[in-house]
């Protein structure tokens, strides 16, 4: 499931970045769908970064468990 979500995230980010660069190159305003997809991608990235930062701090102080990586 995580692999699927990562793939969807990558597709959304690539769609937003290519559309935004094309709109900038052609000097056109961004559409509503591009803006919404960009906000969703930014929100997901910011949330993940904040959660990982909190986990690292908690791990350093001994309050979070060690990560479990599949072998």
PDB file of N, CA, C and O in Angstrom:
ATOM      1  N   UNK A   1       0.820  -1.193   0.000  1.00  0.00           N
ATOM      2  CA  UNK A   1       0.000   0.000   0.000  1.00  0.00           C
ATOM      3  C   UNK A   1       0.865   1.259   0.000  1.00  0.00           C
ATOM      4  O   UNK A   1       0.550   2.245  -0.666  1.00  0.00           O
ATOM      5  N   UNK A   2       1.950   1.205   0.753  1.00  0.00           N
ATOM      6  CA  UNK A   2       2.837   2.366   0.807  1.00  0.00           C
ATOM      7  C   UNK A   2       3.468   2.633  -0.560  1.00  0.00           C
ATOM      8  O   UNK A   2       3.637   3.786  -0.956  1.00  0.00           O
ATOM      9  N   UNK A   3       3.809   1.577  -1.269  1.00  0.00           N
ATOM     10  CA  UNK A   3       4.388   1.757  -2.603  1.00  0.00           C
ATOM     11  C   UNK A   3       3.407   2.460  -3.533  1.00  0.00           C
ATOM     12  O   UNK A   3       3.798   3.326  -4.316  1.00  0.00           O
ATOM     13  N   UNK A   4       2.141   2.090  -3.446  1.00  0.00           N
ATOM     14  CA  UNK A   4       1.117   2.715  -4.282  1.00  0.00           C
ATOM     15  C   UNK A   4       0.965   4.192  -3.938  1.00  0.00           C
ATOM     16  O   UNK A   4       0.881   5.032  -4.834  1.00  0.00           O
ATOM     17  N   UNK A   5       0.929   4.514  -2.651  1.00  0.00           N
ATOM     18  CA  UNK A   5       0.800   5.914  -2.245  1.00  0.00           C
ATOM     19  C   UNK A   5       2.009   6.737  -2.669  1.00  0.00           C
ATOM     20  O   UNK A   5       1.862   7.894  -3.061  1.00  0.00           O
ATOM     21  N   UNK A   6       3.190   6.158  -2.594  1.00  0.00           N
ATOM     22  CA  UNK A   6       4.385   6.868  -3.046  1.00  0.00           C
ATOM     23  C   UNK A   6       4.334   7.119  -4.551  1.00  0.00           C
ATOM     24  O   UNK A   6       4.755   8.177  -5.019  1.00  0.00           O
ATOM     25  N   UNK A   7       3.824   6.155  -5.307  1.00  0.00           N
ATOM     26  CA  UNK A   7       3.712   6.330  -6.748  1.00  0.00           C
ATOM     27  C   UNK A   7       2.703   7.430  -7.085  1.00  0.00           C
ATOM     28  O   UNK A   7       2.958   8.260  -7.958  1.00  0.00           O
ATOM     29  N   UNK A   8       1.559   7.438  -6.393  1.00  0.00           N
ATOM     30  CA  UNK A   8       0.546   8.472  -6.627  1.00  0.00           C
ATOM     31  C   UNK A   8       1.117   9.843  -6.283  1.00  0.00           C
ATOM     32  O   UNK A   8       0.902  10.802  -7.025  1.00  0.00           O
ATOM     33  N   UNK A   9       1.837   9.951  -5.177  1.00  0.00           N
ATOM     34  CA  UNK A   9       2.457  11.212  -4.785  1.00  0.00           C
ATOM     35  C   UNK A   9       3.442  11.683  -5.858  1.00  0.00           C
ATOM     36  O   UNK A   9       3.454  12.858  -6.223  1.00  0.00           O
ATOM     37  N   UNK A  10       4.257  10.772  -6.353  1.00  0.00           N
ATOM     38  CA  UNK A  10       5.241  11.133  -7.380  1.00  0.00           C
ATOM     39  C   UNK A  10       4.559  11.600  -8.663  1.00  0.00           C
ATOM     40  O   UNK A  10       5.014  12.554  -9.295  1.00  0.00           O
ATOM     41  N   UNK A  11       3.476  10.940  -9.049  1.00  0.00           N
ATOM     42  CA  UNK A  11       2.755  11.338 -10.259  1.00  0.00           C
ATOM     43  C   UNK A  11       2.135  12.723 -10.085  1.00  0.00           C
ATOM     44  O   UNK A  11       2.195  13.549 -10.996  1.00  0.00           O
ATOM     45  N   UNK A  12       1.544  12.977  -8.930  1.00  0.00           N
ATOM     46  CA  UNK A  12       0.928  14.286  -8.685  1.00  0.00           C
ATOM     47  C   UNK A  12       1.982  15.387  -8.698  1.00  0.00           C
ATOM     48  O   UNK A  12       1.773  16.440  -9.301  1.00  0.00           O
ATOM     49  N   UNK A  13       3.112  15.149  -8.037  1.00  0.00           N
ATOM     50  CA  UNK A  13       4.165  16.165  -7.994  1.00  0.00           C
ATOM     51  C   UNK A  13       4.729  16.427  -9.393  1.00  0.00           C
ATOM     52  O   UNK A  13       4.944  17.581  -9.765  1.00  0.00           O
ATOM     53  N   UNK A  14       4.965  15.384 -10.156  1.00  0.00           N
ATOM     54  CA  UNK A  14       5.486  15.587 -11.512  1.00  0.00           C
ATOM     55  C   UNK A  14       4.473  16.322 -12.389  1.00  0.00           C
ATOM     56  O   UNK A  14       4.856  17.166 -13.199  1.00  0.00           O
ATOM     57  N   UNK A  15       3.198  16.013 -12.240  1.00  0.00           N
ATOM     58  CA  UNK A  15       2.152  16.713 -12.985  1.00  0.00           C
ATOM     59  C   UNK A  15       2.149  18.197 -12.642  1.00  0.00           C
ATOM     60  O   UNK A  15       2.085  19.047 -13.530  1.00  0.00           O
ATOM     61  N   UNK A  16       2.216  18.500 -11.367  1.00  0.00           N
ATOM     62  CA  UNK A  16       2.192  19.899 -10.935  1.00  0.00           C
ATOM     63  C   UNK A  16       3.427  20.641 -11.432  1.00  0.00           C
ATOM     64  O   UNK A  16       3.321  21.751 -11.953  1.00  0.00           O
ATOM     65  N   UNK A  17       4.597  20.029 -11.270  1.00  0.00           N
ATOM     66  CA  UNK A  17       5.830  20.721 -11.662  1.00  0.00           C
ATOM     67  C   UNK A  17       5.920  20.938 -13.167  1.00  0.00           C
ATOM     68  O   UNK A  17       6.313  22.017 -13.609  1.00  0.00           O
ATOM     69  N   UNK A  18       5.563  19.936 -13.958  1.00  0.00           N
ATOM     70  CA  UNK A  18       5.630  20.114 -15.410  1.00  0.00           C
ATOM     71  C   UNK A  18       4.584  21.106 -15.892  1.00  0.00           C
ATOM     72  O   UNK A  18       4.861  21.902 -16.789  1.00  0.00           O
ATOM     73  N   UNK A  19       3.384  21.075 -15.316  1.00  0.00           N
ATOM     74  CA  UNK A  19       2.346  22.019 -15.714  1.00  0.00           C
ATOM     75  C   UNK A  19       2.721  23.448 -15.319  1.00  0.00           C
ATOM     76  O   UNK A  19       2.515  24.386 -16.090  1.00  0.00           O
ATOM     77  N   UNK A  20       3.268  23.604 -14.122  1.00  0.00           N
ATOM     78  CA  UNK A  20       3.656  24.939 -13.669  1.00  0.00           C
ATOM     79  C   UNK A  20       4.790  25.501 -14.510  1.00  0.00           C
ATOM     80  O   UNK A  20       4.778  26.685 -14.847  1.00  0.00           O
ATOM     81  N   UNK A  21       5.767  24.675 -14.854  1.00  0.00           N
ATOM     82  CA  UNK A  21       6.869  25.182 -15.668  1.00  0.00           C
ATOM     83  C   UNK A  21       6.399  25.519 -17.078  1.00  0.00           C
ATOM     84  O   UNK A  21       6.867  26.490 -17.672  1.00  0.00           O
ATOM     85  N   UNK A  22       5.476  24.723 -17.616  1.00  0.00           N
ATOM     86  CA  UNK A  22       4.941  25.039 -18.946  1.00  0.00           C
ATOM     87  C   UNK A  22       4.131  26.327 -18.915  1.00  0.00           C
ATOM     88  O   UNK A  22       4.244  27.154 -19.819  1.00  0.00           O
ATOM     89  N   UNK A  23       3.314  26.501 -17.880  1.00  0.00           N
ATOM     90  CA  UNK A  23       2.544  27.741 -17.766  1.00  0.00           C
ATOM     91  C   UNK A  23       3.453  28.947 -17.602  1.00  0.00           C
ATOM     92  O   UNK A  23       3.179  30.013 -18.156  1.00  0.00           O
ATOM     93  N   UNK A  24       4.523  28.789 -16.851  1.00  0.00           N
ATOM     94  CA  UNK A  24       5.455  29.909 -16.677  1.00  0.00           C
ATOM     95  C   UNK A  24       6.160  30.231 -17.997  1.00  0.00           C
ATOM     96  O   UNK A  24       6.336  31.398 -18.347  1.00  0.00           O
ATOM     97  N   UNK A  25       6.558  29.193 -18.717  1.00  0.00           N
ATOM     98  CA  UNK A  25       7.243  29.397 -19.996  1.00  0.00           C
ATOM     99  C   UNK A  25       6.321  30.081 -21.005  1.00  0.00           C
ATOM    100  O   UNK A  25       6.771  30.928 -21.776  1.00  0.00           O
ATOM    101  N   UNK A  26       5.032  29.721 -21.008  1.00  0.00           N
ATOM    102  CA  UNK A  26       4.081  30.313 -21.939  1.00  0.00           C
ATOM    103  C   UNK A  26       3.395  31.554 -21.377  1.00  0.00           C
ATOM    104  O   UNK A  26       2.517  32.128 -22.022  1.00  0.00           O
ATOM    105  N   UNK A  27       3.794  31.966 -20.182  1.00  0.00           N
ATOM    106  CA  UNK A  27       3.276  33.164 -19.517  1.00  0.00           C
ATOM    107  C   UNK A  27       1.754  33.118 -19.384  1.00  0.00           C
ATOM    108  O   UNK A  27       1.052  34.070 -19.723  1.00  0.00           O
ATOM    109  N   UNK A  28       1.266  31.976 -18.878  1.00  0.00           N
ATOM    110  CA  UNK A  28      -0.169  31.797 -18.647  1.00  0.00           C
ATOM    111  C   UNK A  28      -0.410  31.610 -17.155  1.00  0.00           C
ATOM    112  O   UNK A  28       0.480  31.161 -16.434  1.00  0.00           O
ATOM    113  N   UNK A  29      -1.610  31.953 -16.688  1.00  0.00           N
ATOM    114  CA  UNK A  29      -1.919  31.697 -15.274  1.00  0.00           C
ATOM    115  C   UNK A  29      -2.151  30.203 -15.043  1.00  0.00           C
ATOM    116  O   UNK A  29      -2.529  29.472 -15.958  1.00  0.00           O
ATOM    117  N   UNK A  30      -1.921  29.770 -13.820  1.00  0.00           N
ATOM    118  CA  UNK A  30      -2.143  28.373 -13.467  1.00  0.00           C
ATOM    119  C   UNK A  30      -3.638  28.116 -13.297  1.00  0.00           C
ATOM    120  O   UNK A  30      -4.376  28.974 -12.814  1.00  0.00           O
ATOM    121  N   UNK A  31      -4.067  26.937 -13.696  1.00  0.00           N
ATOM    122  CA  UNK A  31      -5.465  26.560 -13.537  1.00  0.00           C
ATOM    123  C   UNK A  31      -5.784  26.176 -12.102  1.00  0.00           C
ATOM    124  O   UNK A  31      -4.887  25.982 -11.282  1.00  0.00           O
ATOM    125  N   UNK A  32      -7.080  26.068 -11.808  1.00  0.00           N
ATOM    126  CA  UNK A  32      -7.511  25.738 -10.452  1.00  0.00           C
ATOM    127  C   UNK A  32      -7.076  24.330 -10.066  1.00  0.00           C
ATOM    128  O   UNK A  32      -6.703  24.092  -8.917  1.00  0.00           O
ATOM    129  N   UNK A  33      -7.119  23.393 -11.012  1.00  0.00           N
ATOM    130  CA  UNK A  33      -6.722  22.010 -10.704  1.00  0.00           C
ATOM    131  C   UNK A  33      -5.234  21.929 -10.371  1.00  0.00           C
ATOM    132  O   UNK A  33      -4.832  21.183  -9.478  1.00  0.00           O
ATOM    133  N   UNK A  34      -4.421  22.701 -11.092  1.00  0.00           N
ATOM    134  CA  UNK A  34      -2.975  22.712 -10.817  1.00  0.00           C
ATOM    135  C   UNK A  34      -2.703  23.297  -9.436  1.00  0.00           C
ATOM    136  O   UNK A  34      -1.877  22.779  -8.684  1.00  0.00           O
ATOM    137  N   UNK A  35      -3.396  24.369  -9.113  1.00  0.00           N
ATOM    138  CA  UNK A  35      -3.203  24.989  -7.805  1.00  0.00           C
ATOM    139  C   UNK A  35      -3.623  24.044  -6.679  1.00  0.00           C
ATOM    140  O   UNK A  35      -2.934  23.941  -5.663  1.00  0.00           O
ATOM    141  N   UNK A  36      -4.752  23.355  -6.858  1.00  0.00           N
ATOM    142  CA  UNK A  36      -5.219  22.444  -5.812  1.00  0.00           C
ATOM    143  C   UNK A  36      -4.279  21.252  -5.661  1.00  0.00           C
ATOM    144  O   UNK A  36      -3.954  20.853  -4.542  1.00  0.00           O
ATOM    145  N   UNK A  37      -3.842  20.683  -6.785  1.00  0.00           N
ATOM    146  CA  UNK A  37      -2.917  19.554  -6.715  1.00  0.00           C
ATOM    147  C   UNK A  37      -1.592  19.983  -6.091  1.00  0.00           C
ATOM    148  O   UNK A  37      -0.986  19.217  -5.342  1.00  0.00           O
ATOM    149  N   UNK A  38      -1.144  21.175  -6.386  1.00  0.00           N
ATOM    150  CA  UNK A  38       0.083  21.691  -5.789  1.00  0.00           C
ATOM    151  C   UNK A  38      -0.053  21.887  -4.289  1.00  0.00           C
ATOM    152  O   UNK A  38       0.871  21.588  -3.533  1.00  0.00           O
ATOM    153  N   UNK A  39      -1.205  22.389  -3.858  1.00  0.00           N
ATOM    154  CA  UNK A  39      -1.426  22.569  -2.429  1.00  0.00           C
ATOM    155  C   UNK A  39      -1.506  21.240  -1.700  1.00  0.00           C
ATOM    156  O   UNK A  39      -1.023  21.120  -0.574  1.00  0.00           O
ATOM    157  N   UNK A  40      -2.110  20.240  -2.329  1.00  0.00           N
ATOM    158  CA  UNK A  40      -2.182  18.912  -1.719  1.00  0.00           C
ATOM    159  C   UNK A  40      -0.781  18.314  -1.600  1.00  0.00           C
ATOM    160  O   UNK A  40      -0.427  17.765  -0.557  1.00  0.00           O
ATOM    161  N   UNK A  41       0.014  18.419  -2.662  1.00  0.00           N
ATOM    162  CA  UNK A  41       1.375  17.878  -2.632  1.00  0.00           C
ATOM    163  C   UNK A  41       2.231  18.609  -1.592  1.00  0.00           C
ATOM    164  O   UNK A  41       2.995  17.980  -0.859  1.00  0.00           O
ATOM    165  N   UNK A  42       2.102  19.931  -1.531  1.00  0.00           N
ATOM    166  CA  UNK A  42       2.861  20.691  -0.543  1.00  0.00           C
ATOM    167  C   UNK A  42       2.435  20.319   0.879  1.00  0.00           C
ATOM    168  O   UNK A  42       3.278  20.158   1.761  1.00  0.00           O
ATOM    169  N   UNK A  43       1.135  20.185   1.096  1.00  0.00           N
ATOM    170  CA  UNK A  43       0.639  19.830   2.431  1.00  0.00           C
ATOM    171  C   UNK A  43       1.137  18.453   2.852  1.00  0.00           C
ATOM    172  O   UNK A  43       1.531  18.256   4.001  1.00  0.00           O
ATOM    173  N   UNK A  44       1.121  17.503   1.924  1.00  0.00           N
ATOM    174  CA  UNK A  44       1.603  16.157   2.243  1.00  0.00           C
ATOM    175  C   UNK A  44       3.094  16.187   2.569  1.00  0.00           C
ATOM    176  O   UNK A  44       3.536  15.532   3.513  1.00  0.00           O
ATOM    177  N   UNK A  45       3.867  16.939   1.800  1.00  0.00           N
ATOM    178  CA  UNK A  45       5.308  17.026   2.042  1.00  0.00           C
ATOM    179  C   UNK A  45       5.604  17.697   3.381  1.00  0.00           C
ATOM    180  O   UNK A  45       6.451  17.227   4.142  1.00  0.00           O
ATOM    181  N   UNK A  46       4.912  18.786   3.664  1.00  0.00           N
ATOM    182  CA  UNK A  46       5.152  19.504   4.915  1.00  0.00           C
ATOM    183  C   UNK A  46       4.740  18.672   6.124  1.00  0.00           C
ATOM    184  O   UNK A  46       5.426  18.679   7.145  1.00  0.00           O
ATOM    185  N   UNK A  47       3.628  17.957   6.015  1.00  0.00           N
ATOM    186  CA  UNK A  47       3.170  17.115   7.114  1.00  0.00           C
ATOM    187  C   UNK A  47       4.157  15.991   7.381  1.00  0.00           C
ATOM    188  O   UNK A  47       4.498  15.725   8.533  1.00  0.00           O
ATOM    189  N   UNK A  48       4.615  15.334   6.331  1.00  0.00           N
ATOM    190  CA  UNK A  48       5.582  14.255   6.507  1.00  0.00           C
ATOM    191  C   UNK A  48       6.883  14.777   7.112  1.00  0.00           C
ATOM    192  O   UNK A  48       7.457  14.133   7.990  1.00  0.00           O
ATOM    193  N   UNK A  49       7.350  15.928   6.658  1.00  0.00           N
ATOM    194  CA  UNK A  49       8.583  16.490   7.206  1.00  0.00           C
ATOM    195  C   UNK A  49       8.426  16.823   8.688  1.00  0.00           C
ATOM    196  O   UNK A  49       9.334  16.572   9.481  1.00  0.00           O
ATOM    197  N   UNK A  50       7.282  17.386   9.062  1.00  0.00           N
ATOM    198  CA  UNK A  50       7.050  17.723  10.469  1.00  0.00           C
ATOM    199  C   UNK A  50       6.967  16.464  11.332  1.00  0.00           C
ATOM    200  O   UNK A  50       7.540  16.414  12.421  1.00  0.00           O
ATOM    201  N   UNK A  51       6.256  15.450  10.845  1.00  0.00           N
ATOM    202  CA  UNK A  51       6.146  14.207  11.608  1.00  0.00           C
ATOM    203  C   UNK A  51       7.495  13.521  11.771  1.00  0.00           C
ATOM    204  O   UNK A  51       7.805  13.004  12.845  1.00  0.00           O
ATOM    205  N   UNK A  52       8.292  13.513  10.722  1.00  0.00           N
ATOM    206  CA  UNK A  52       9.616  12.899  10.819  1.00  0.00           C
ATOM    207  C   UNK A  52      10.529  13.680  11.757  1.00  0.00           C
ATOM    208  O   UNK A  52      11.320  13.087  12.490  1.00  0.00           O
ATOM    209  N   UNK A  53      10.423  15.005  11.738  1.00  0.00           N
ATOM    210  CA  UNK A  53      11.240  15.815  12.643  1.00  0.00           C
ATOM    211  C   UNK A  53      10.865  15.551  14.100  1.00  0.00           C
ATOM    212  O   UNK A  53      11.743  15.444  14.957  1.00  0.00           O
ATOM    213  N   UNK A  54       9.580  15.446  14.382  1.00  0.00           N
ATOM    214  CA  UNK A  54       9.133  15.149  15.742  1.00  0.00           C
ATOM    215  C   UNK A  54       9.594  13.759  16.160  1.00  0.00           C
ATOM    216  O   UNK A  54      10.030  13.559  17.294  1.00  0.00           O
ATOM    217  N   UNK A  55       9.495  12.796  15.238  1.00  0.00           N
ATOM    218  CA  UNK A  55       9.932  11.441  15.567  1.00  0.00           C
ATOM    219  C   UNK A  55      11.428  11.407  15.887  1.00  0.00           C
ATOM    220  O   UNK A  55      11.846  10.723  16.822  1.00  0.00           O
ATOM    221  N   UNK A  56      12.237  12.145  15.112  1.00  0.00           N
ATOM    222  CA  UNK A  56      13.684  12.167  15.354  1.00  0.00           C
ATOM    223  C   UNK A  56      13.985  12.741  16.736  1.00  0.00           C
ATOM    224  O   UNK A  56      14.819  12.202  17.462  1.00  0.00           O
ATOM    225  N   UNK A  57      13.320  13.817  17.098  1.00  0.00           N
ATOM    226  CA  UNK A  57      13.550  14.414  18.417  1.00  0.00           C
ATOM    227  C   UNK A  57      13.121  13.442  19.516  1.00  0.00           C
ATOM    228  O   UNK A  57      13.829  13.266  20.507  1.00  0.00           O
ATOM    229  N   UNK A  58      11.956  12.810  19.336  1.00  0.00           N
ATOM    230  CA  UNK A  58      11.498  11.843  20.341  1.00  0.00           C
ATOM    231  C   UNK A  58      12.437  10.651  20.423  1.00  0.00           C
ATOM    232  O   UNK A  58      12.687  10.133  21.511  1.00  0.00           O
ATOM    233  N   UNK A  59      12.957  10.210  19.285  1.00  0.00           N
ATOM    234  CA  UNK A  59      13.890   9.079  19.275  1.00  0.00           C
ATOM    235  C   UNK A  59      15.183   9.433  19.998  1.00  0.00           C
ATOM    236  O   UNK A  59      15.742   8.600  20.712  1.00  0.00           O
ATOM    237  N   UNK A  60      15.660  10.655  19.820  1.00  0.00           N
ATOM    238  CA  UNK A  60      16.897  11.078  20.475  1.00  0.00           C
ATOM    239  C   UNK A  60      16.750  11.098  21.991  1.00  0.00           C
ATOM    240  O   UNK A  60      17.713  10.841  22.714  1.00  0.00           O
ATOM    241  N   UNK A  61      15.540  11.405  22.477  1.00  0.00           N
ATOM    242  CA  UNK A  61      15.303  11.441  23.921  1.00  0.00           C
ATOM    243  C   UNK A  61      14.775  10.118  24.468  1.00  0.00           C
ATOM    244  O   UNK A  61      14.489  10.014  25.661  1.00  0.00           O
ATOM    245  N   UNK A  62      14.644   9.109  23.614  1.00  0.00           N
ATOM    246  CA  UNK A  62      14.250   7.793  24.074  1.00  0.00           C
ATOM    247  C   UNK A  62      12.760   7.552  24.195  1.00  0.00           C
ATOM    248  O   UNK A  62      12.351   6.571  24.816  1.00  0.00           O
ATOM    249  N   UNK A  63      11.935   8.415  23.621  1.00  0.00           N
ATOM    250  CA  UNK A  63      10.489   8.264  23.735  1.00  0.00           C
ATOM    251  C   UNK A  63       9.853   7.568  22.532  1.00  0.00           C
ATOM    252  O   UNK A  63       8.681   7.198  22.602  1.00  0.00           O
ATOM    253  N   UNK A  64      10.575   7.382  21.449  1.00  0.00           N
ATOM    254  CA  UNK A  64      10.029   6.755  20.257  1.00  0.00           C
ATOM    255  C   UNK A  64      10.734   5.428  20.021  1.00  0.00           C
ATOM    256  O   UNK A  64      11.913   5.284  20.345  1.00  0.00           O
ATOM    257  N   UNK A  65      10.022   4.459  19.461  1.00  0.00           N
ATOM    258  CA  UNK A  65      10.660   3.167  19.197  1.00  0.00           C
ATOM    259  C   UNK A  65      11.630   3.247  18.016  1.00  0.00           C
ATOM    260  O   UNK A  65      11.563   4.164  17.197  1.00  0.00           O
ATOM    261  N   UNK A  66      12.511   2.286  17.951  1.00  0.00           N
ATOM    262  CA  UNK A  66      13.428   2.232  16.812  1.00  0.00           C
ATOM    263  C   UNK A  66      12.662   1.888  15.550  1.00  0.00           C
ATOM    264  O   UNK A  66      11.651   1.188  15.609  1.00  0.00           O
ATOM    265  N   UNK A  67      13.127   2.369  14.415  1.00  0.00           N
ATOM    266  CA  UNK A  67      12.428   2.023  13.165  1.00  0.00           C
ATOM    267  C   UNK A  67      12.594   0.539  12.858  1.00  0.00           C
ATOM    268  O   UNK A  67      13.643  -0.055  13.107  1.00  0.00           O
ATOM    269  N   UNK A  68      11.548  -0.030  12.318  1.00  0.00           N
ATOM    270  CA  UNK A  68      11.571  -1.447  11.931  1.00  0.00           C
ATOM    271  C   UNK A  68      11.641  -1.504  10.417  1.00  0.00           C
ATOM    272  O   UNK A  68      10.682  -1.151   9.731  1.00  0.00           O
ATOM    273  N   UNK A  69      12.757  -1.941   9.907  1.00  0.00           N
ATOM    274  CA  UNK A  69      12.951  -2.035   8.467  1.00  0.00           C
ATOM    275  C   UNK A  69      12.856  -3.492   8.052  1.00  0.00           C
ATOM    276  O   UNK A  69      13.458  -4.358   8.687  1.00  0.00           O
ATOM    277  N   UNK A  70      12.104  -3.773   6.988  1.00  0.00           N
ATOM    278  CA  UNK A  70      12.008  -5.167   6.550  1.00  0.00           C
ATOM    279  C   UNK A  70      13.343  -5.672   6.034  1.00  0.00           C
ATOM    280  O   UNK A  70      14.110  -4.928   5.422  1.00  0.00           O
ATOM    281  N   UNK A  71      13.607  -6.924   6.284  1.00  0.00           N
ATOM    282  CA  UNK A  71      14.886  -7.509   5.877  1.00  0.00           C
ATOM    283  C   UNK A  71      14.869  -7.940   4.429  1.00  0.00           C
ATOM    284  O   UNK A  71      15.869  -8.453   3.927  1.00  0.00           O
TER     285      UNK A  71
END
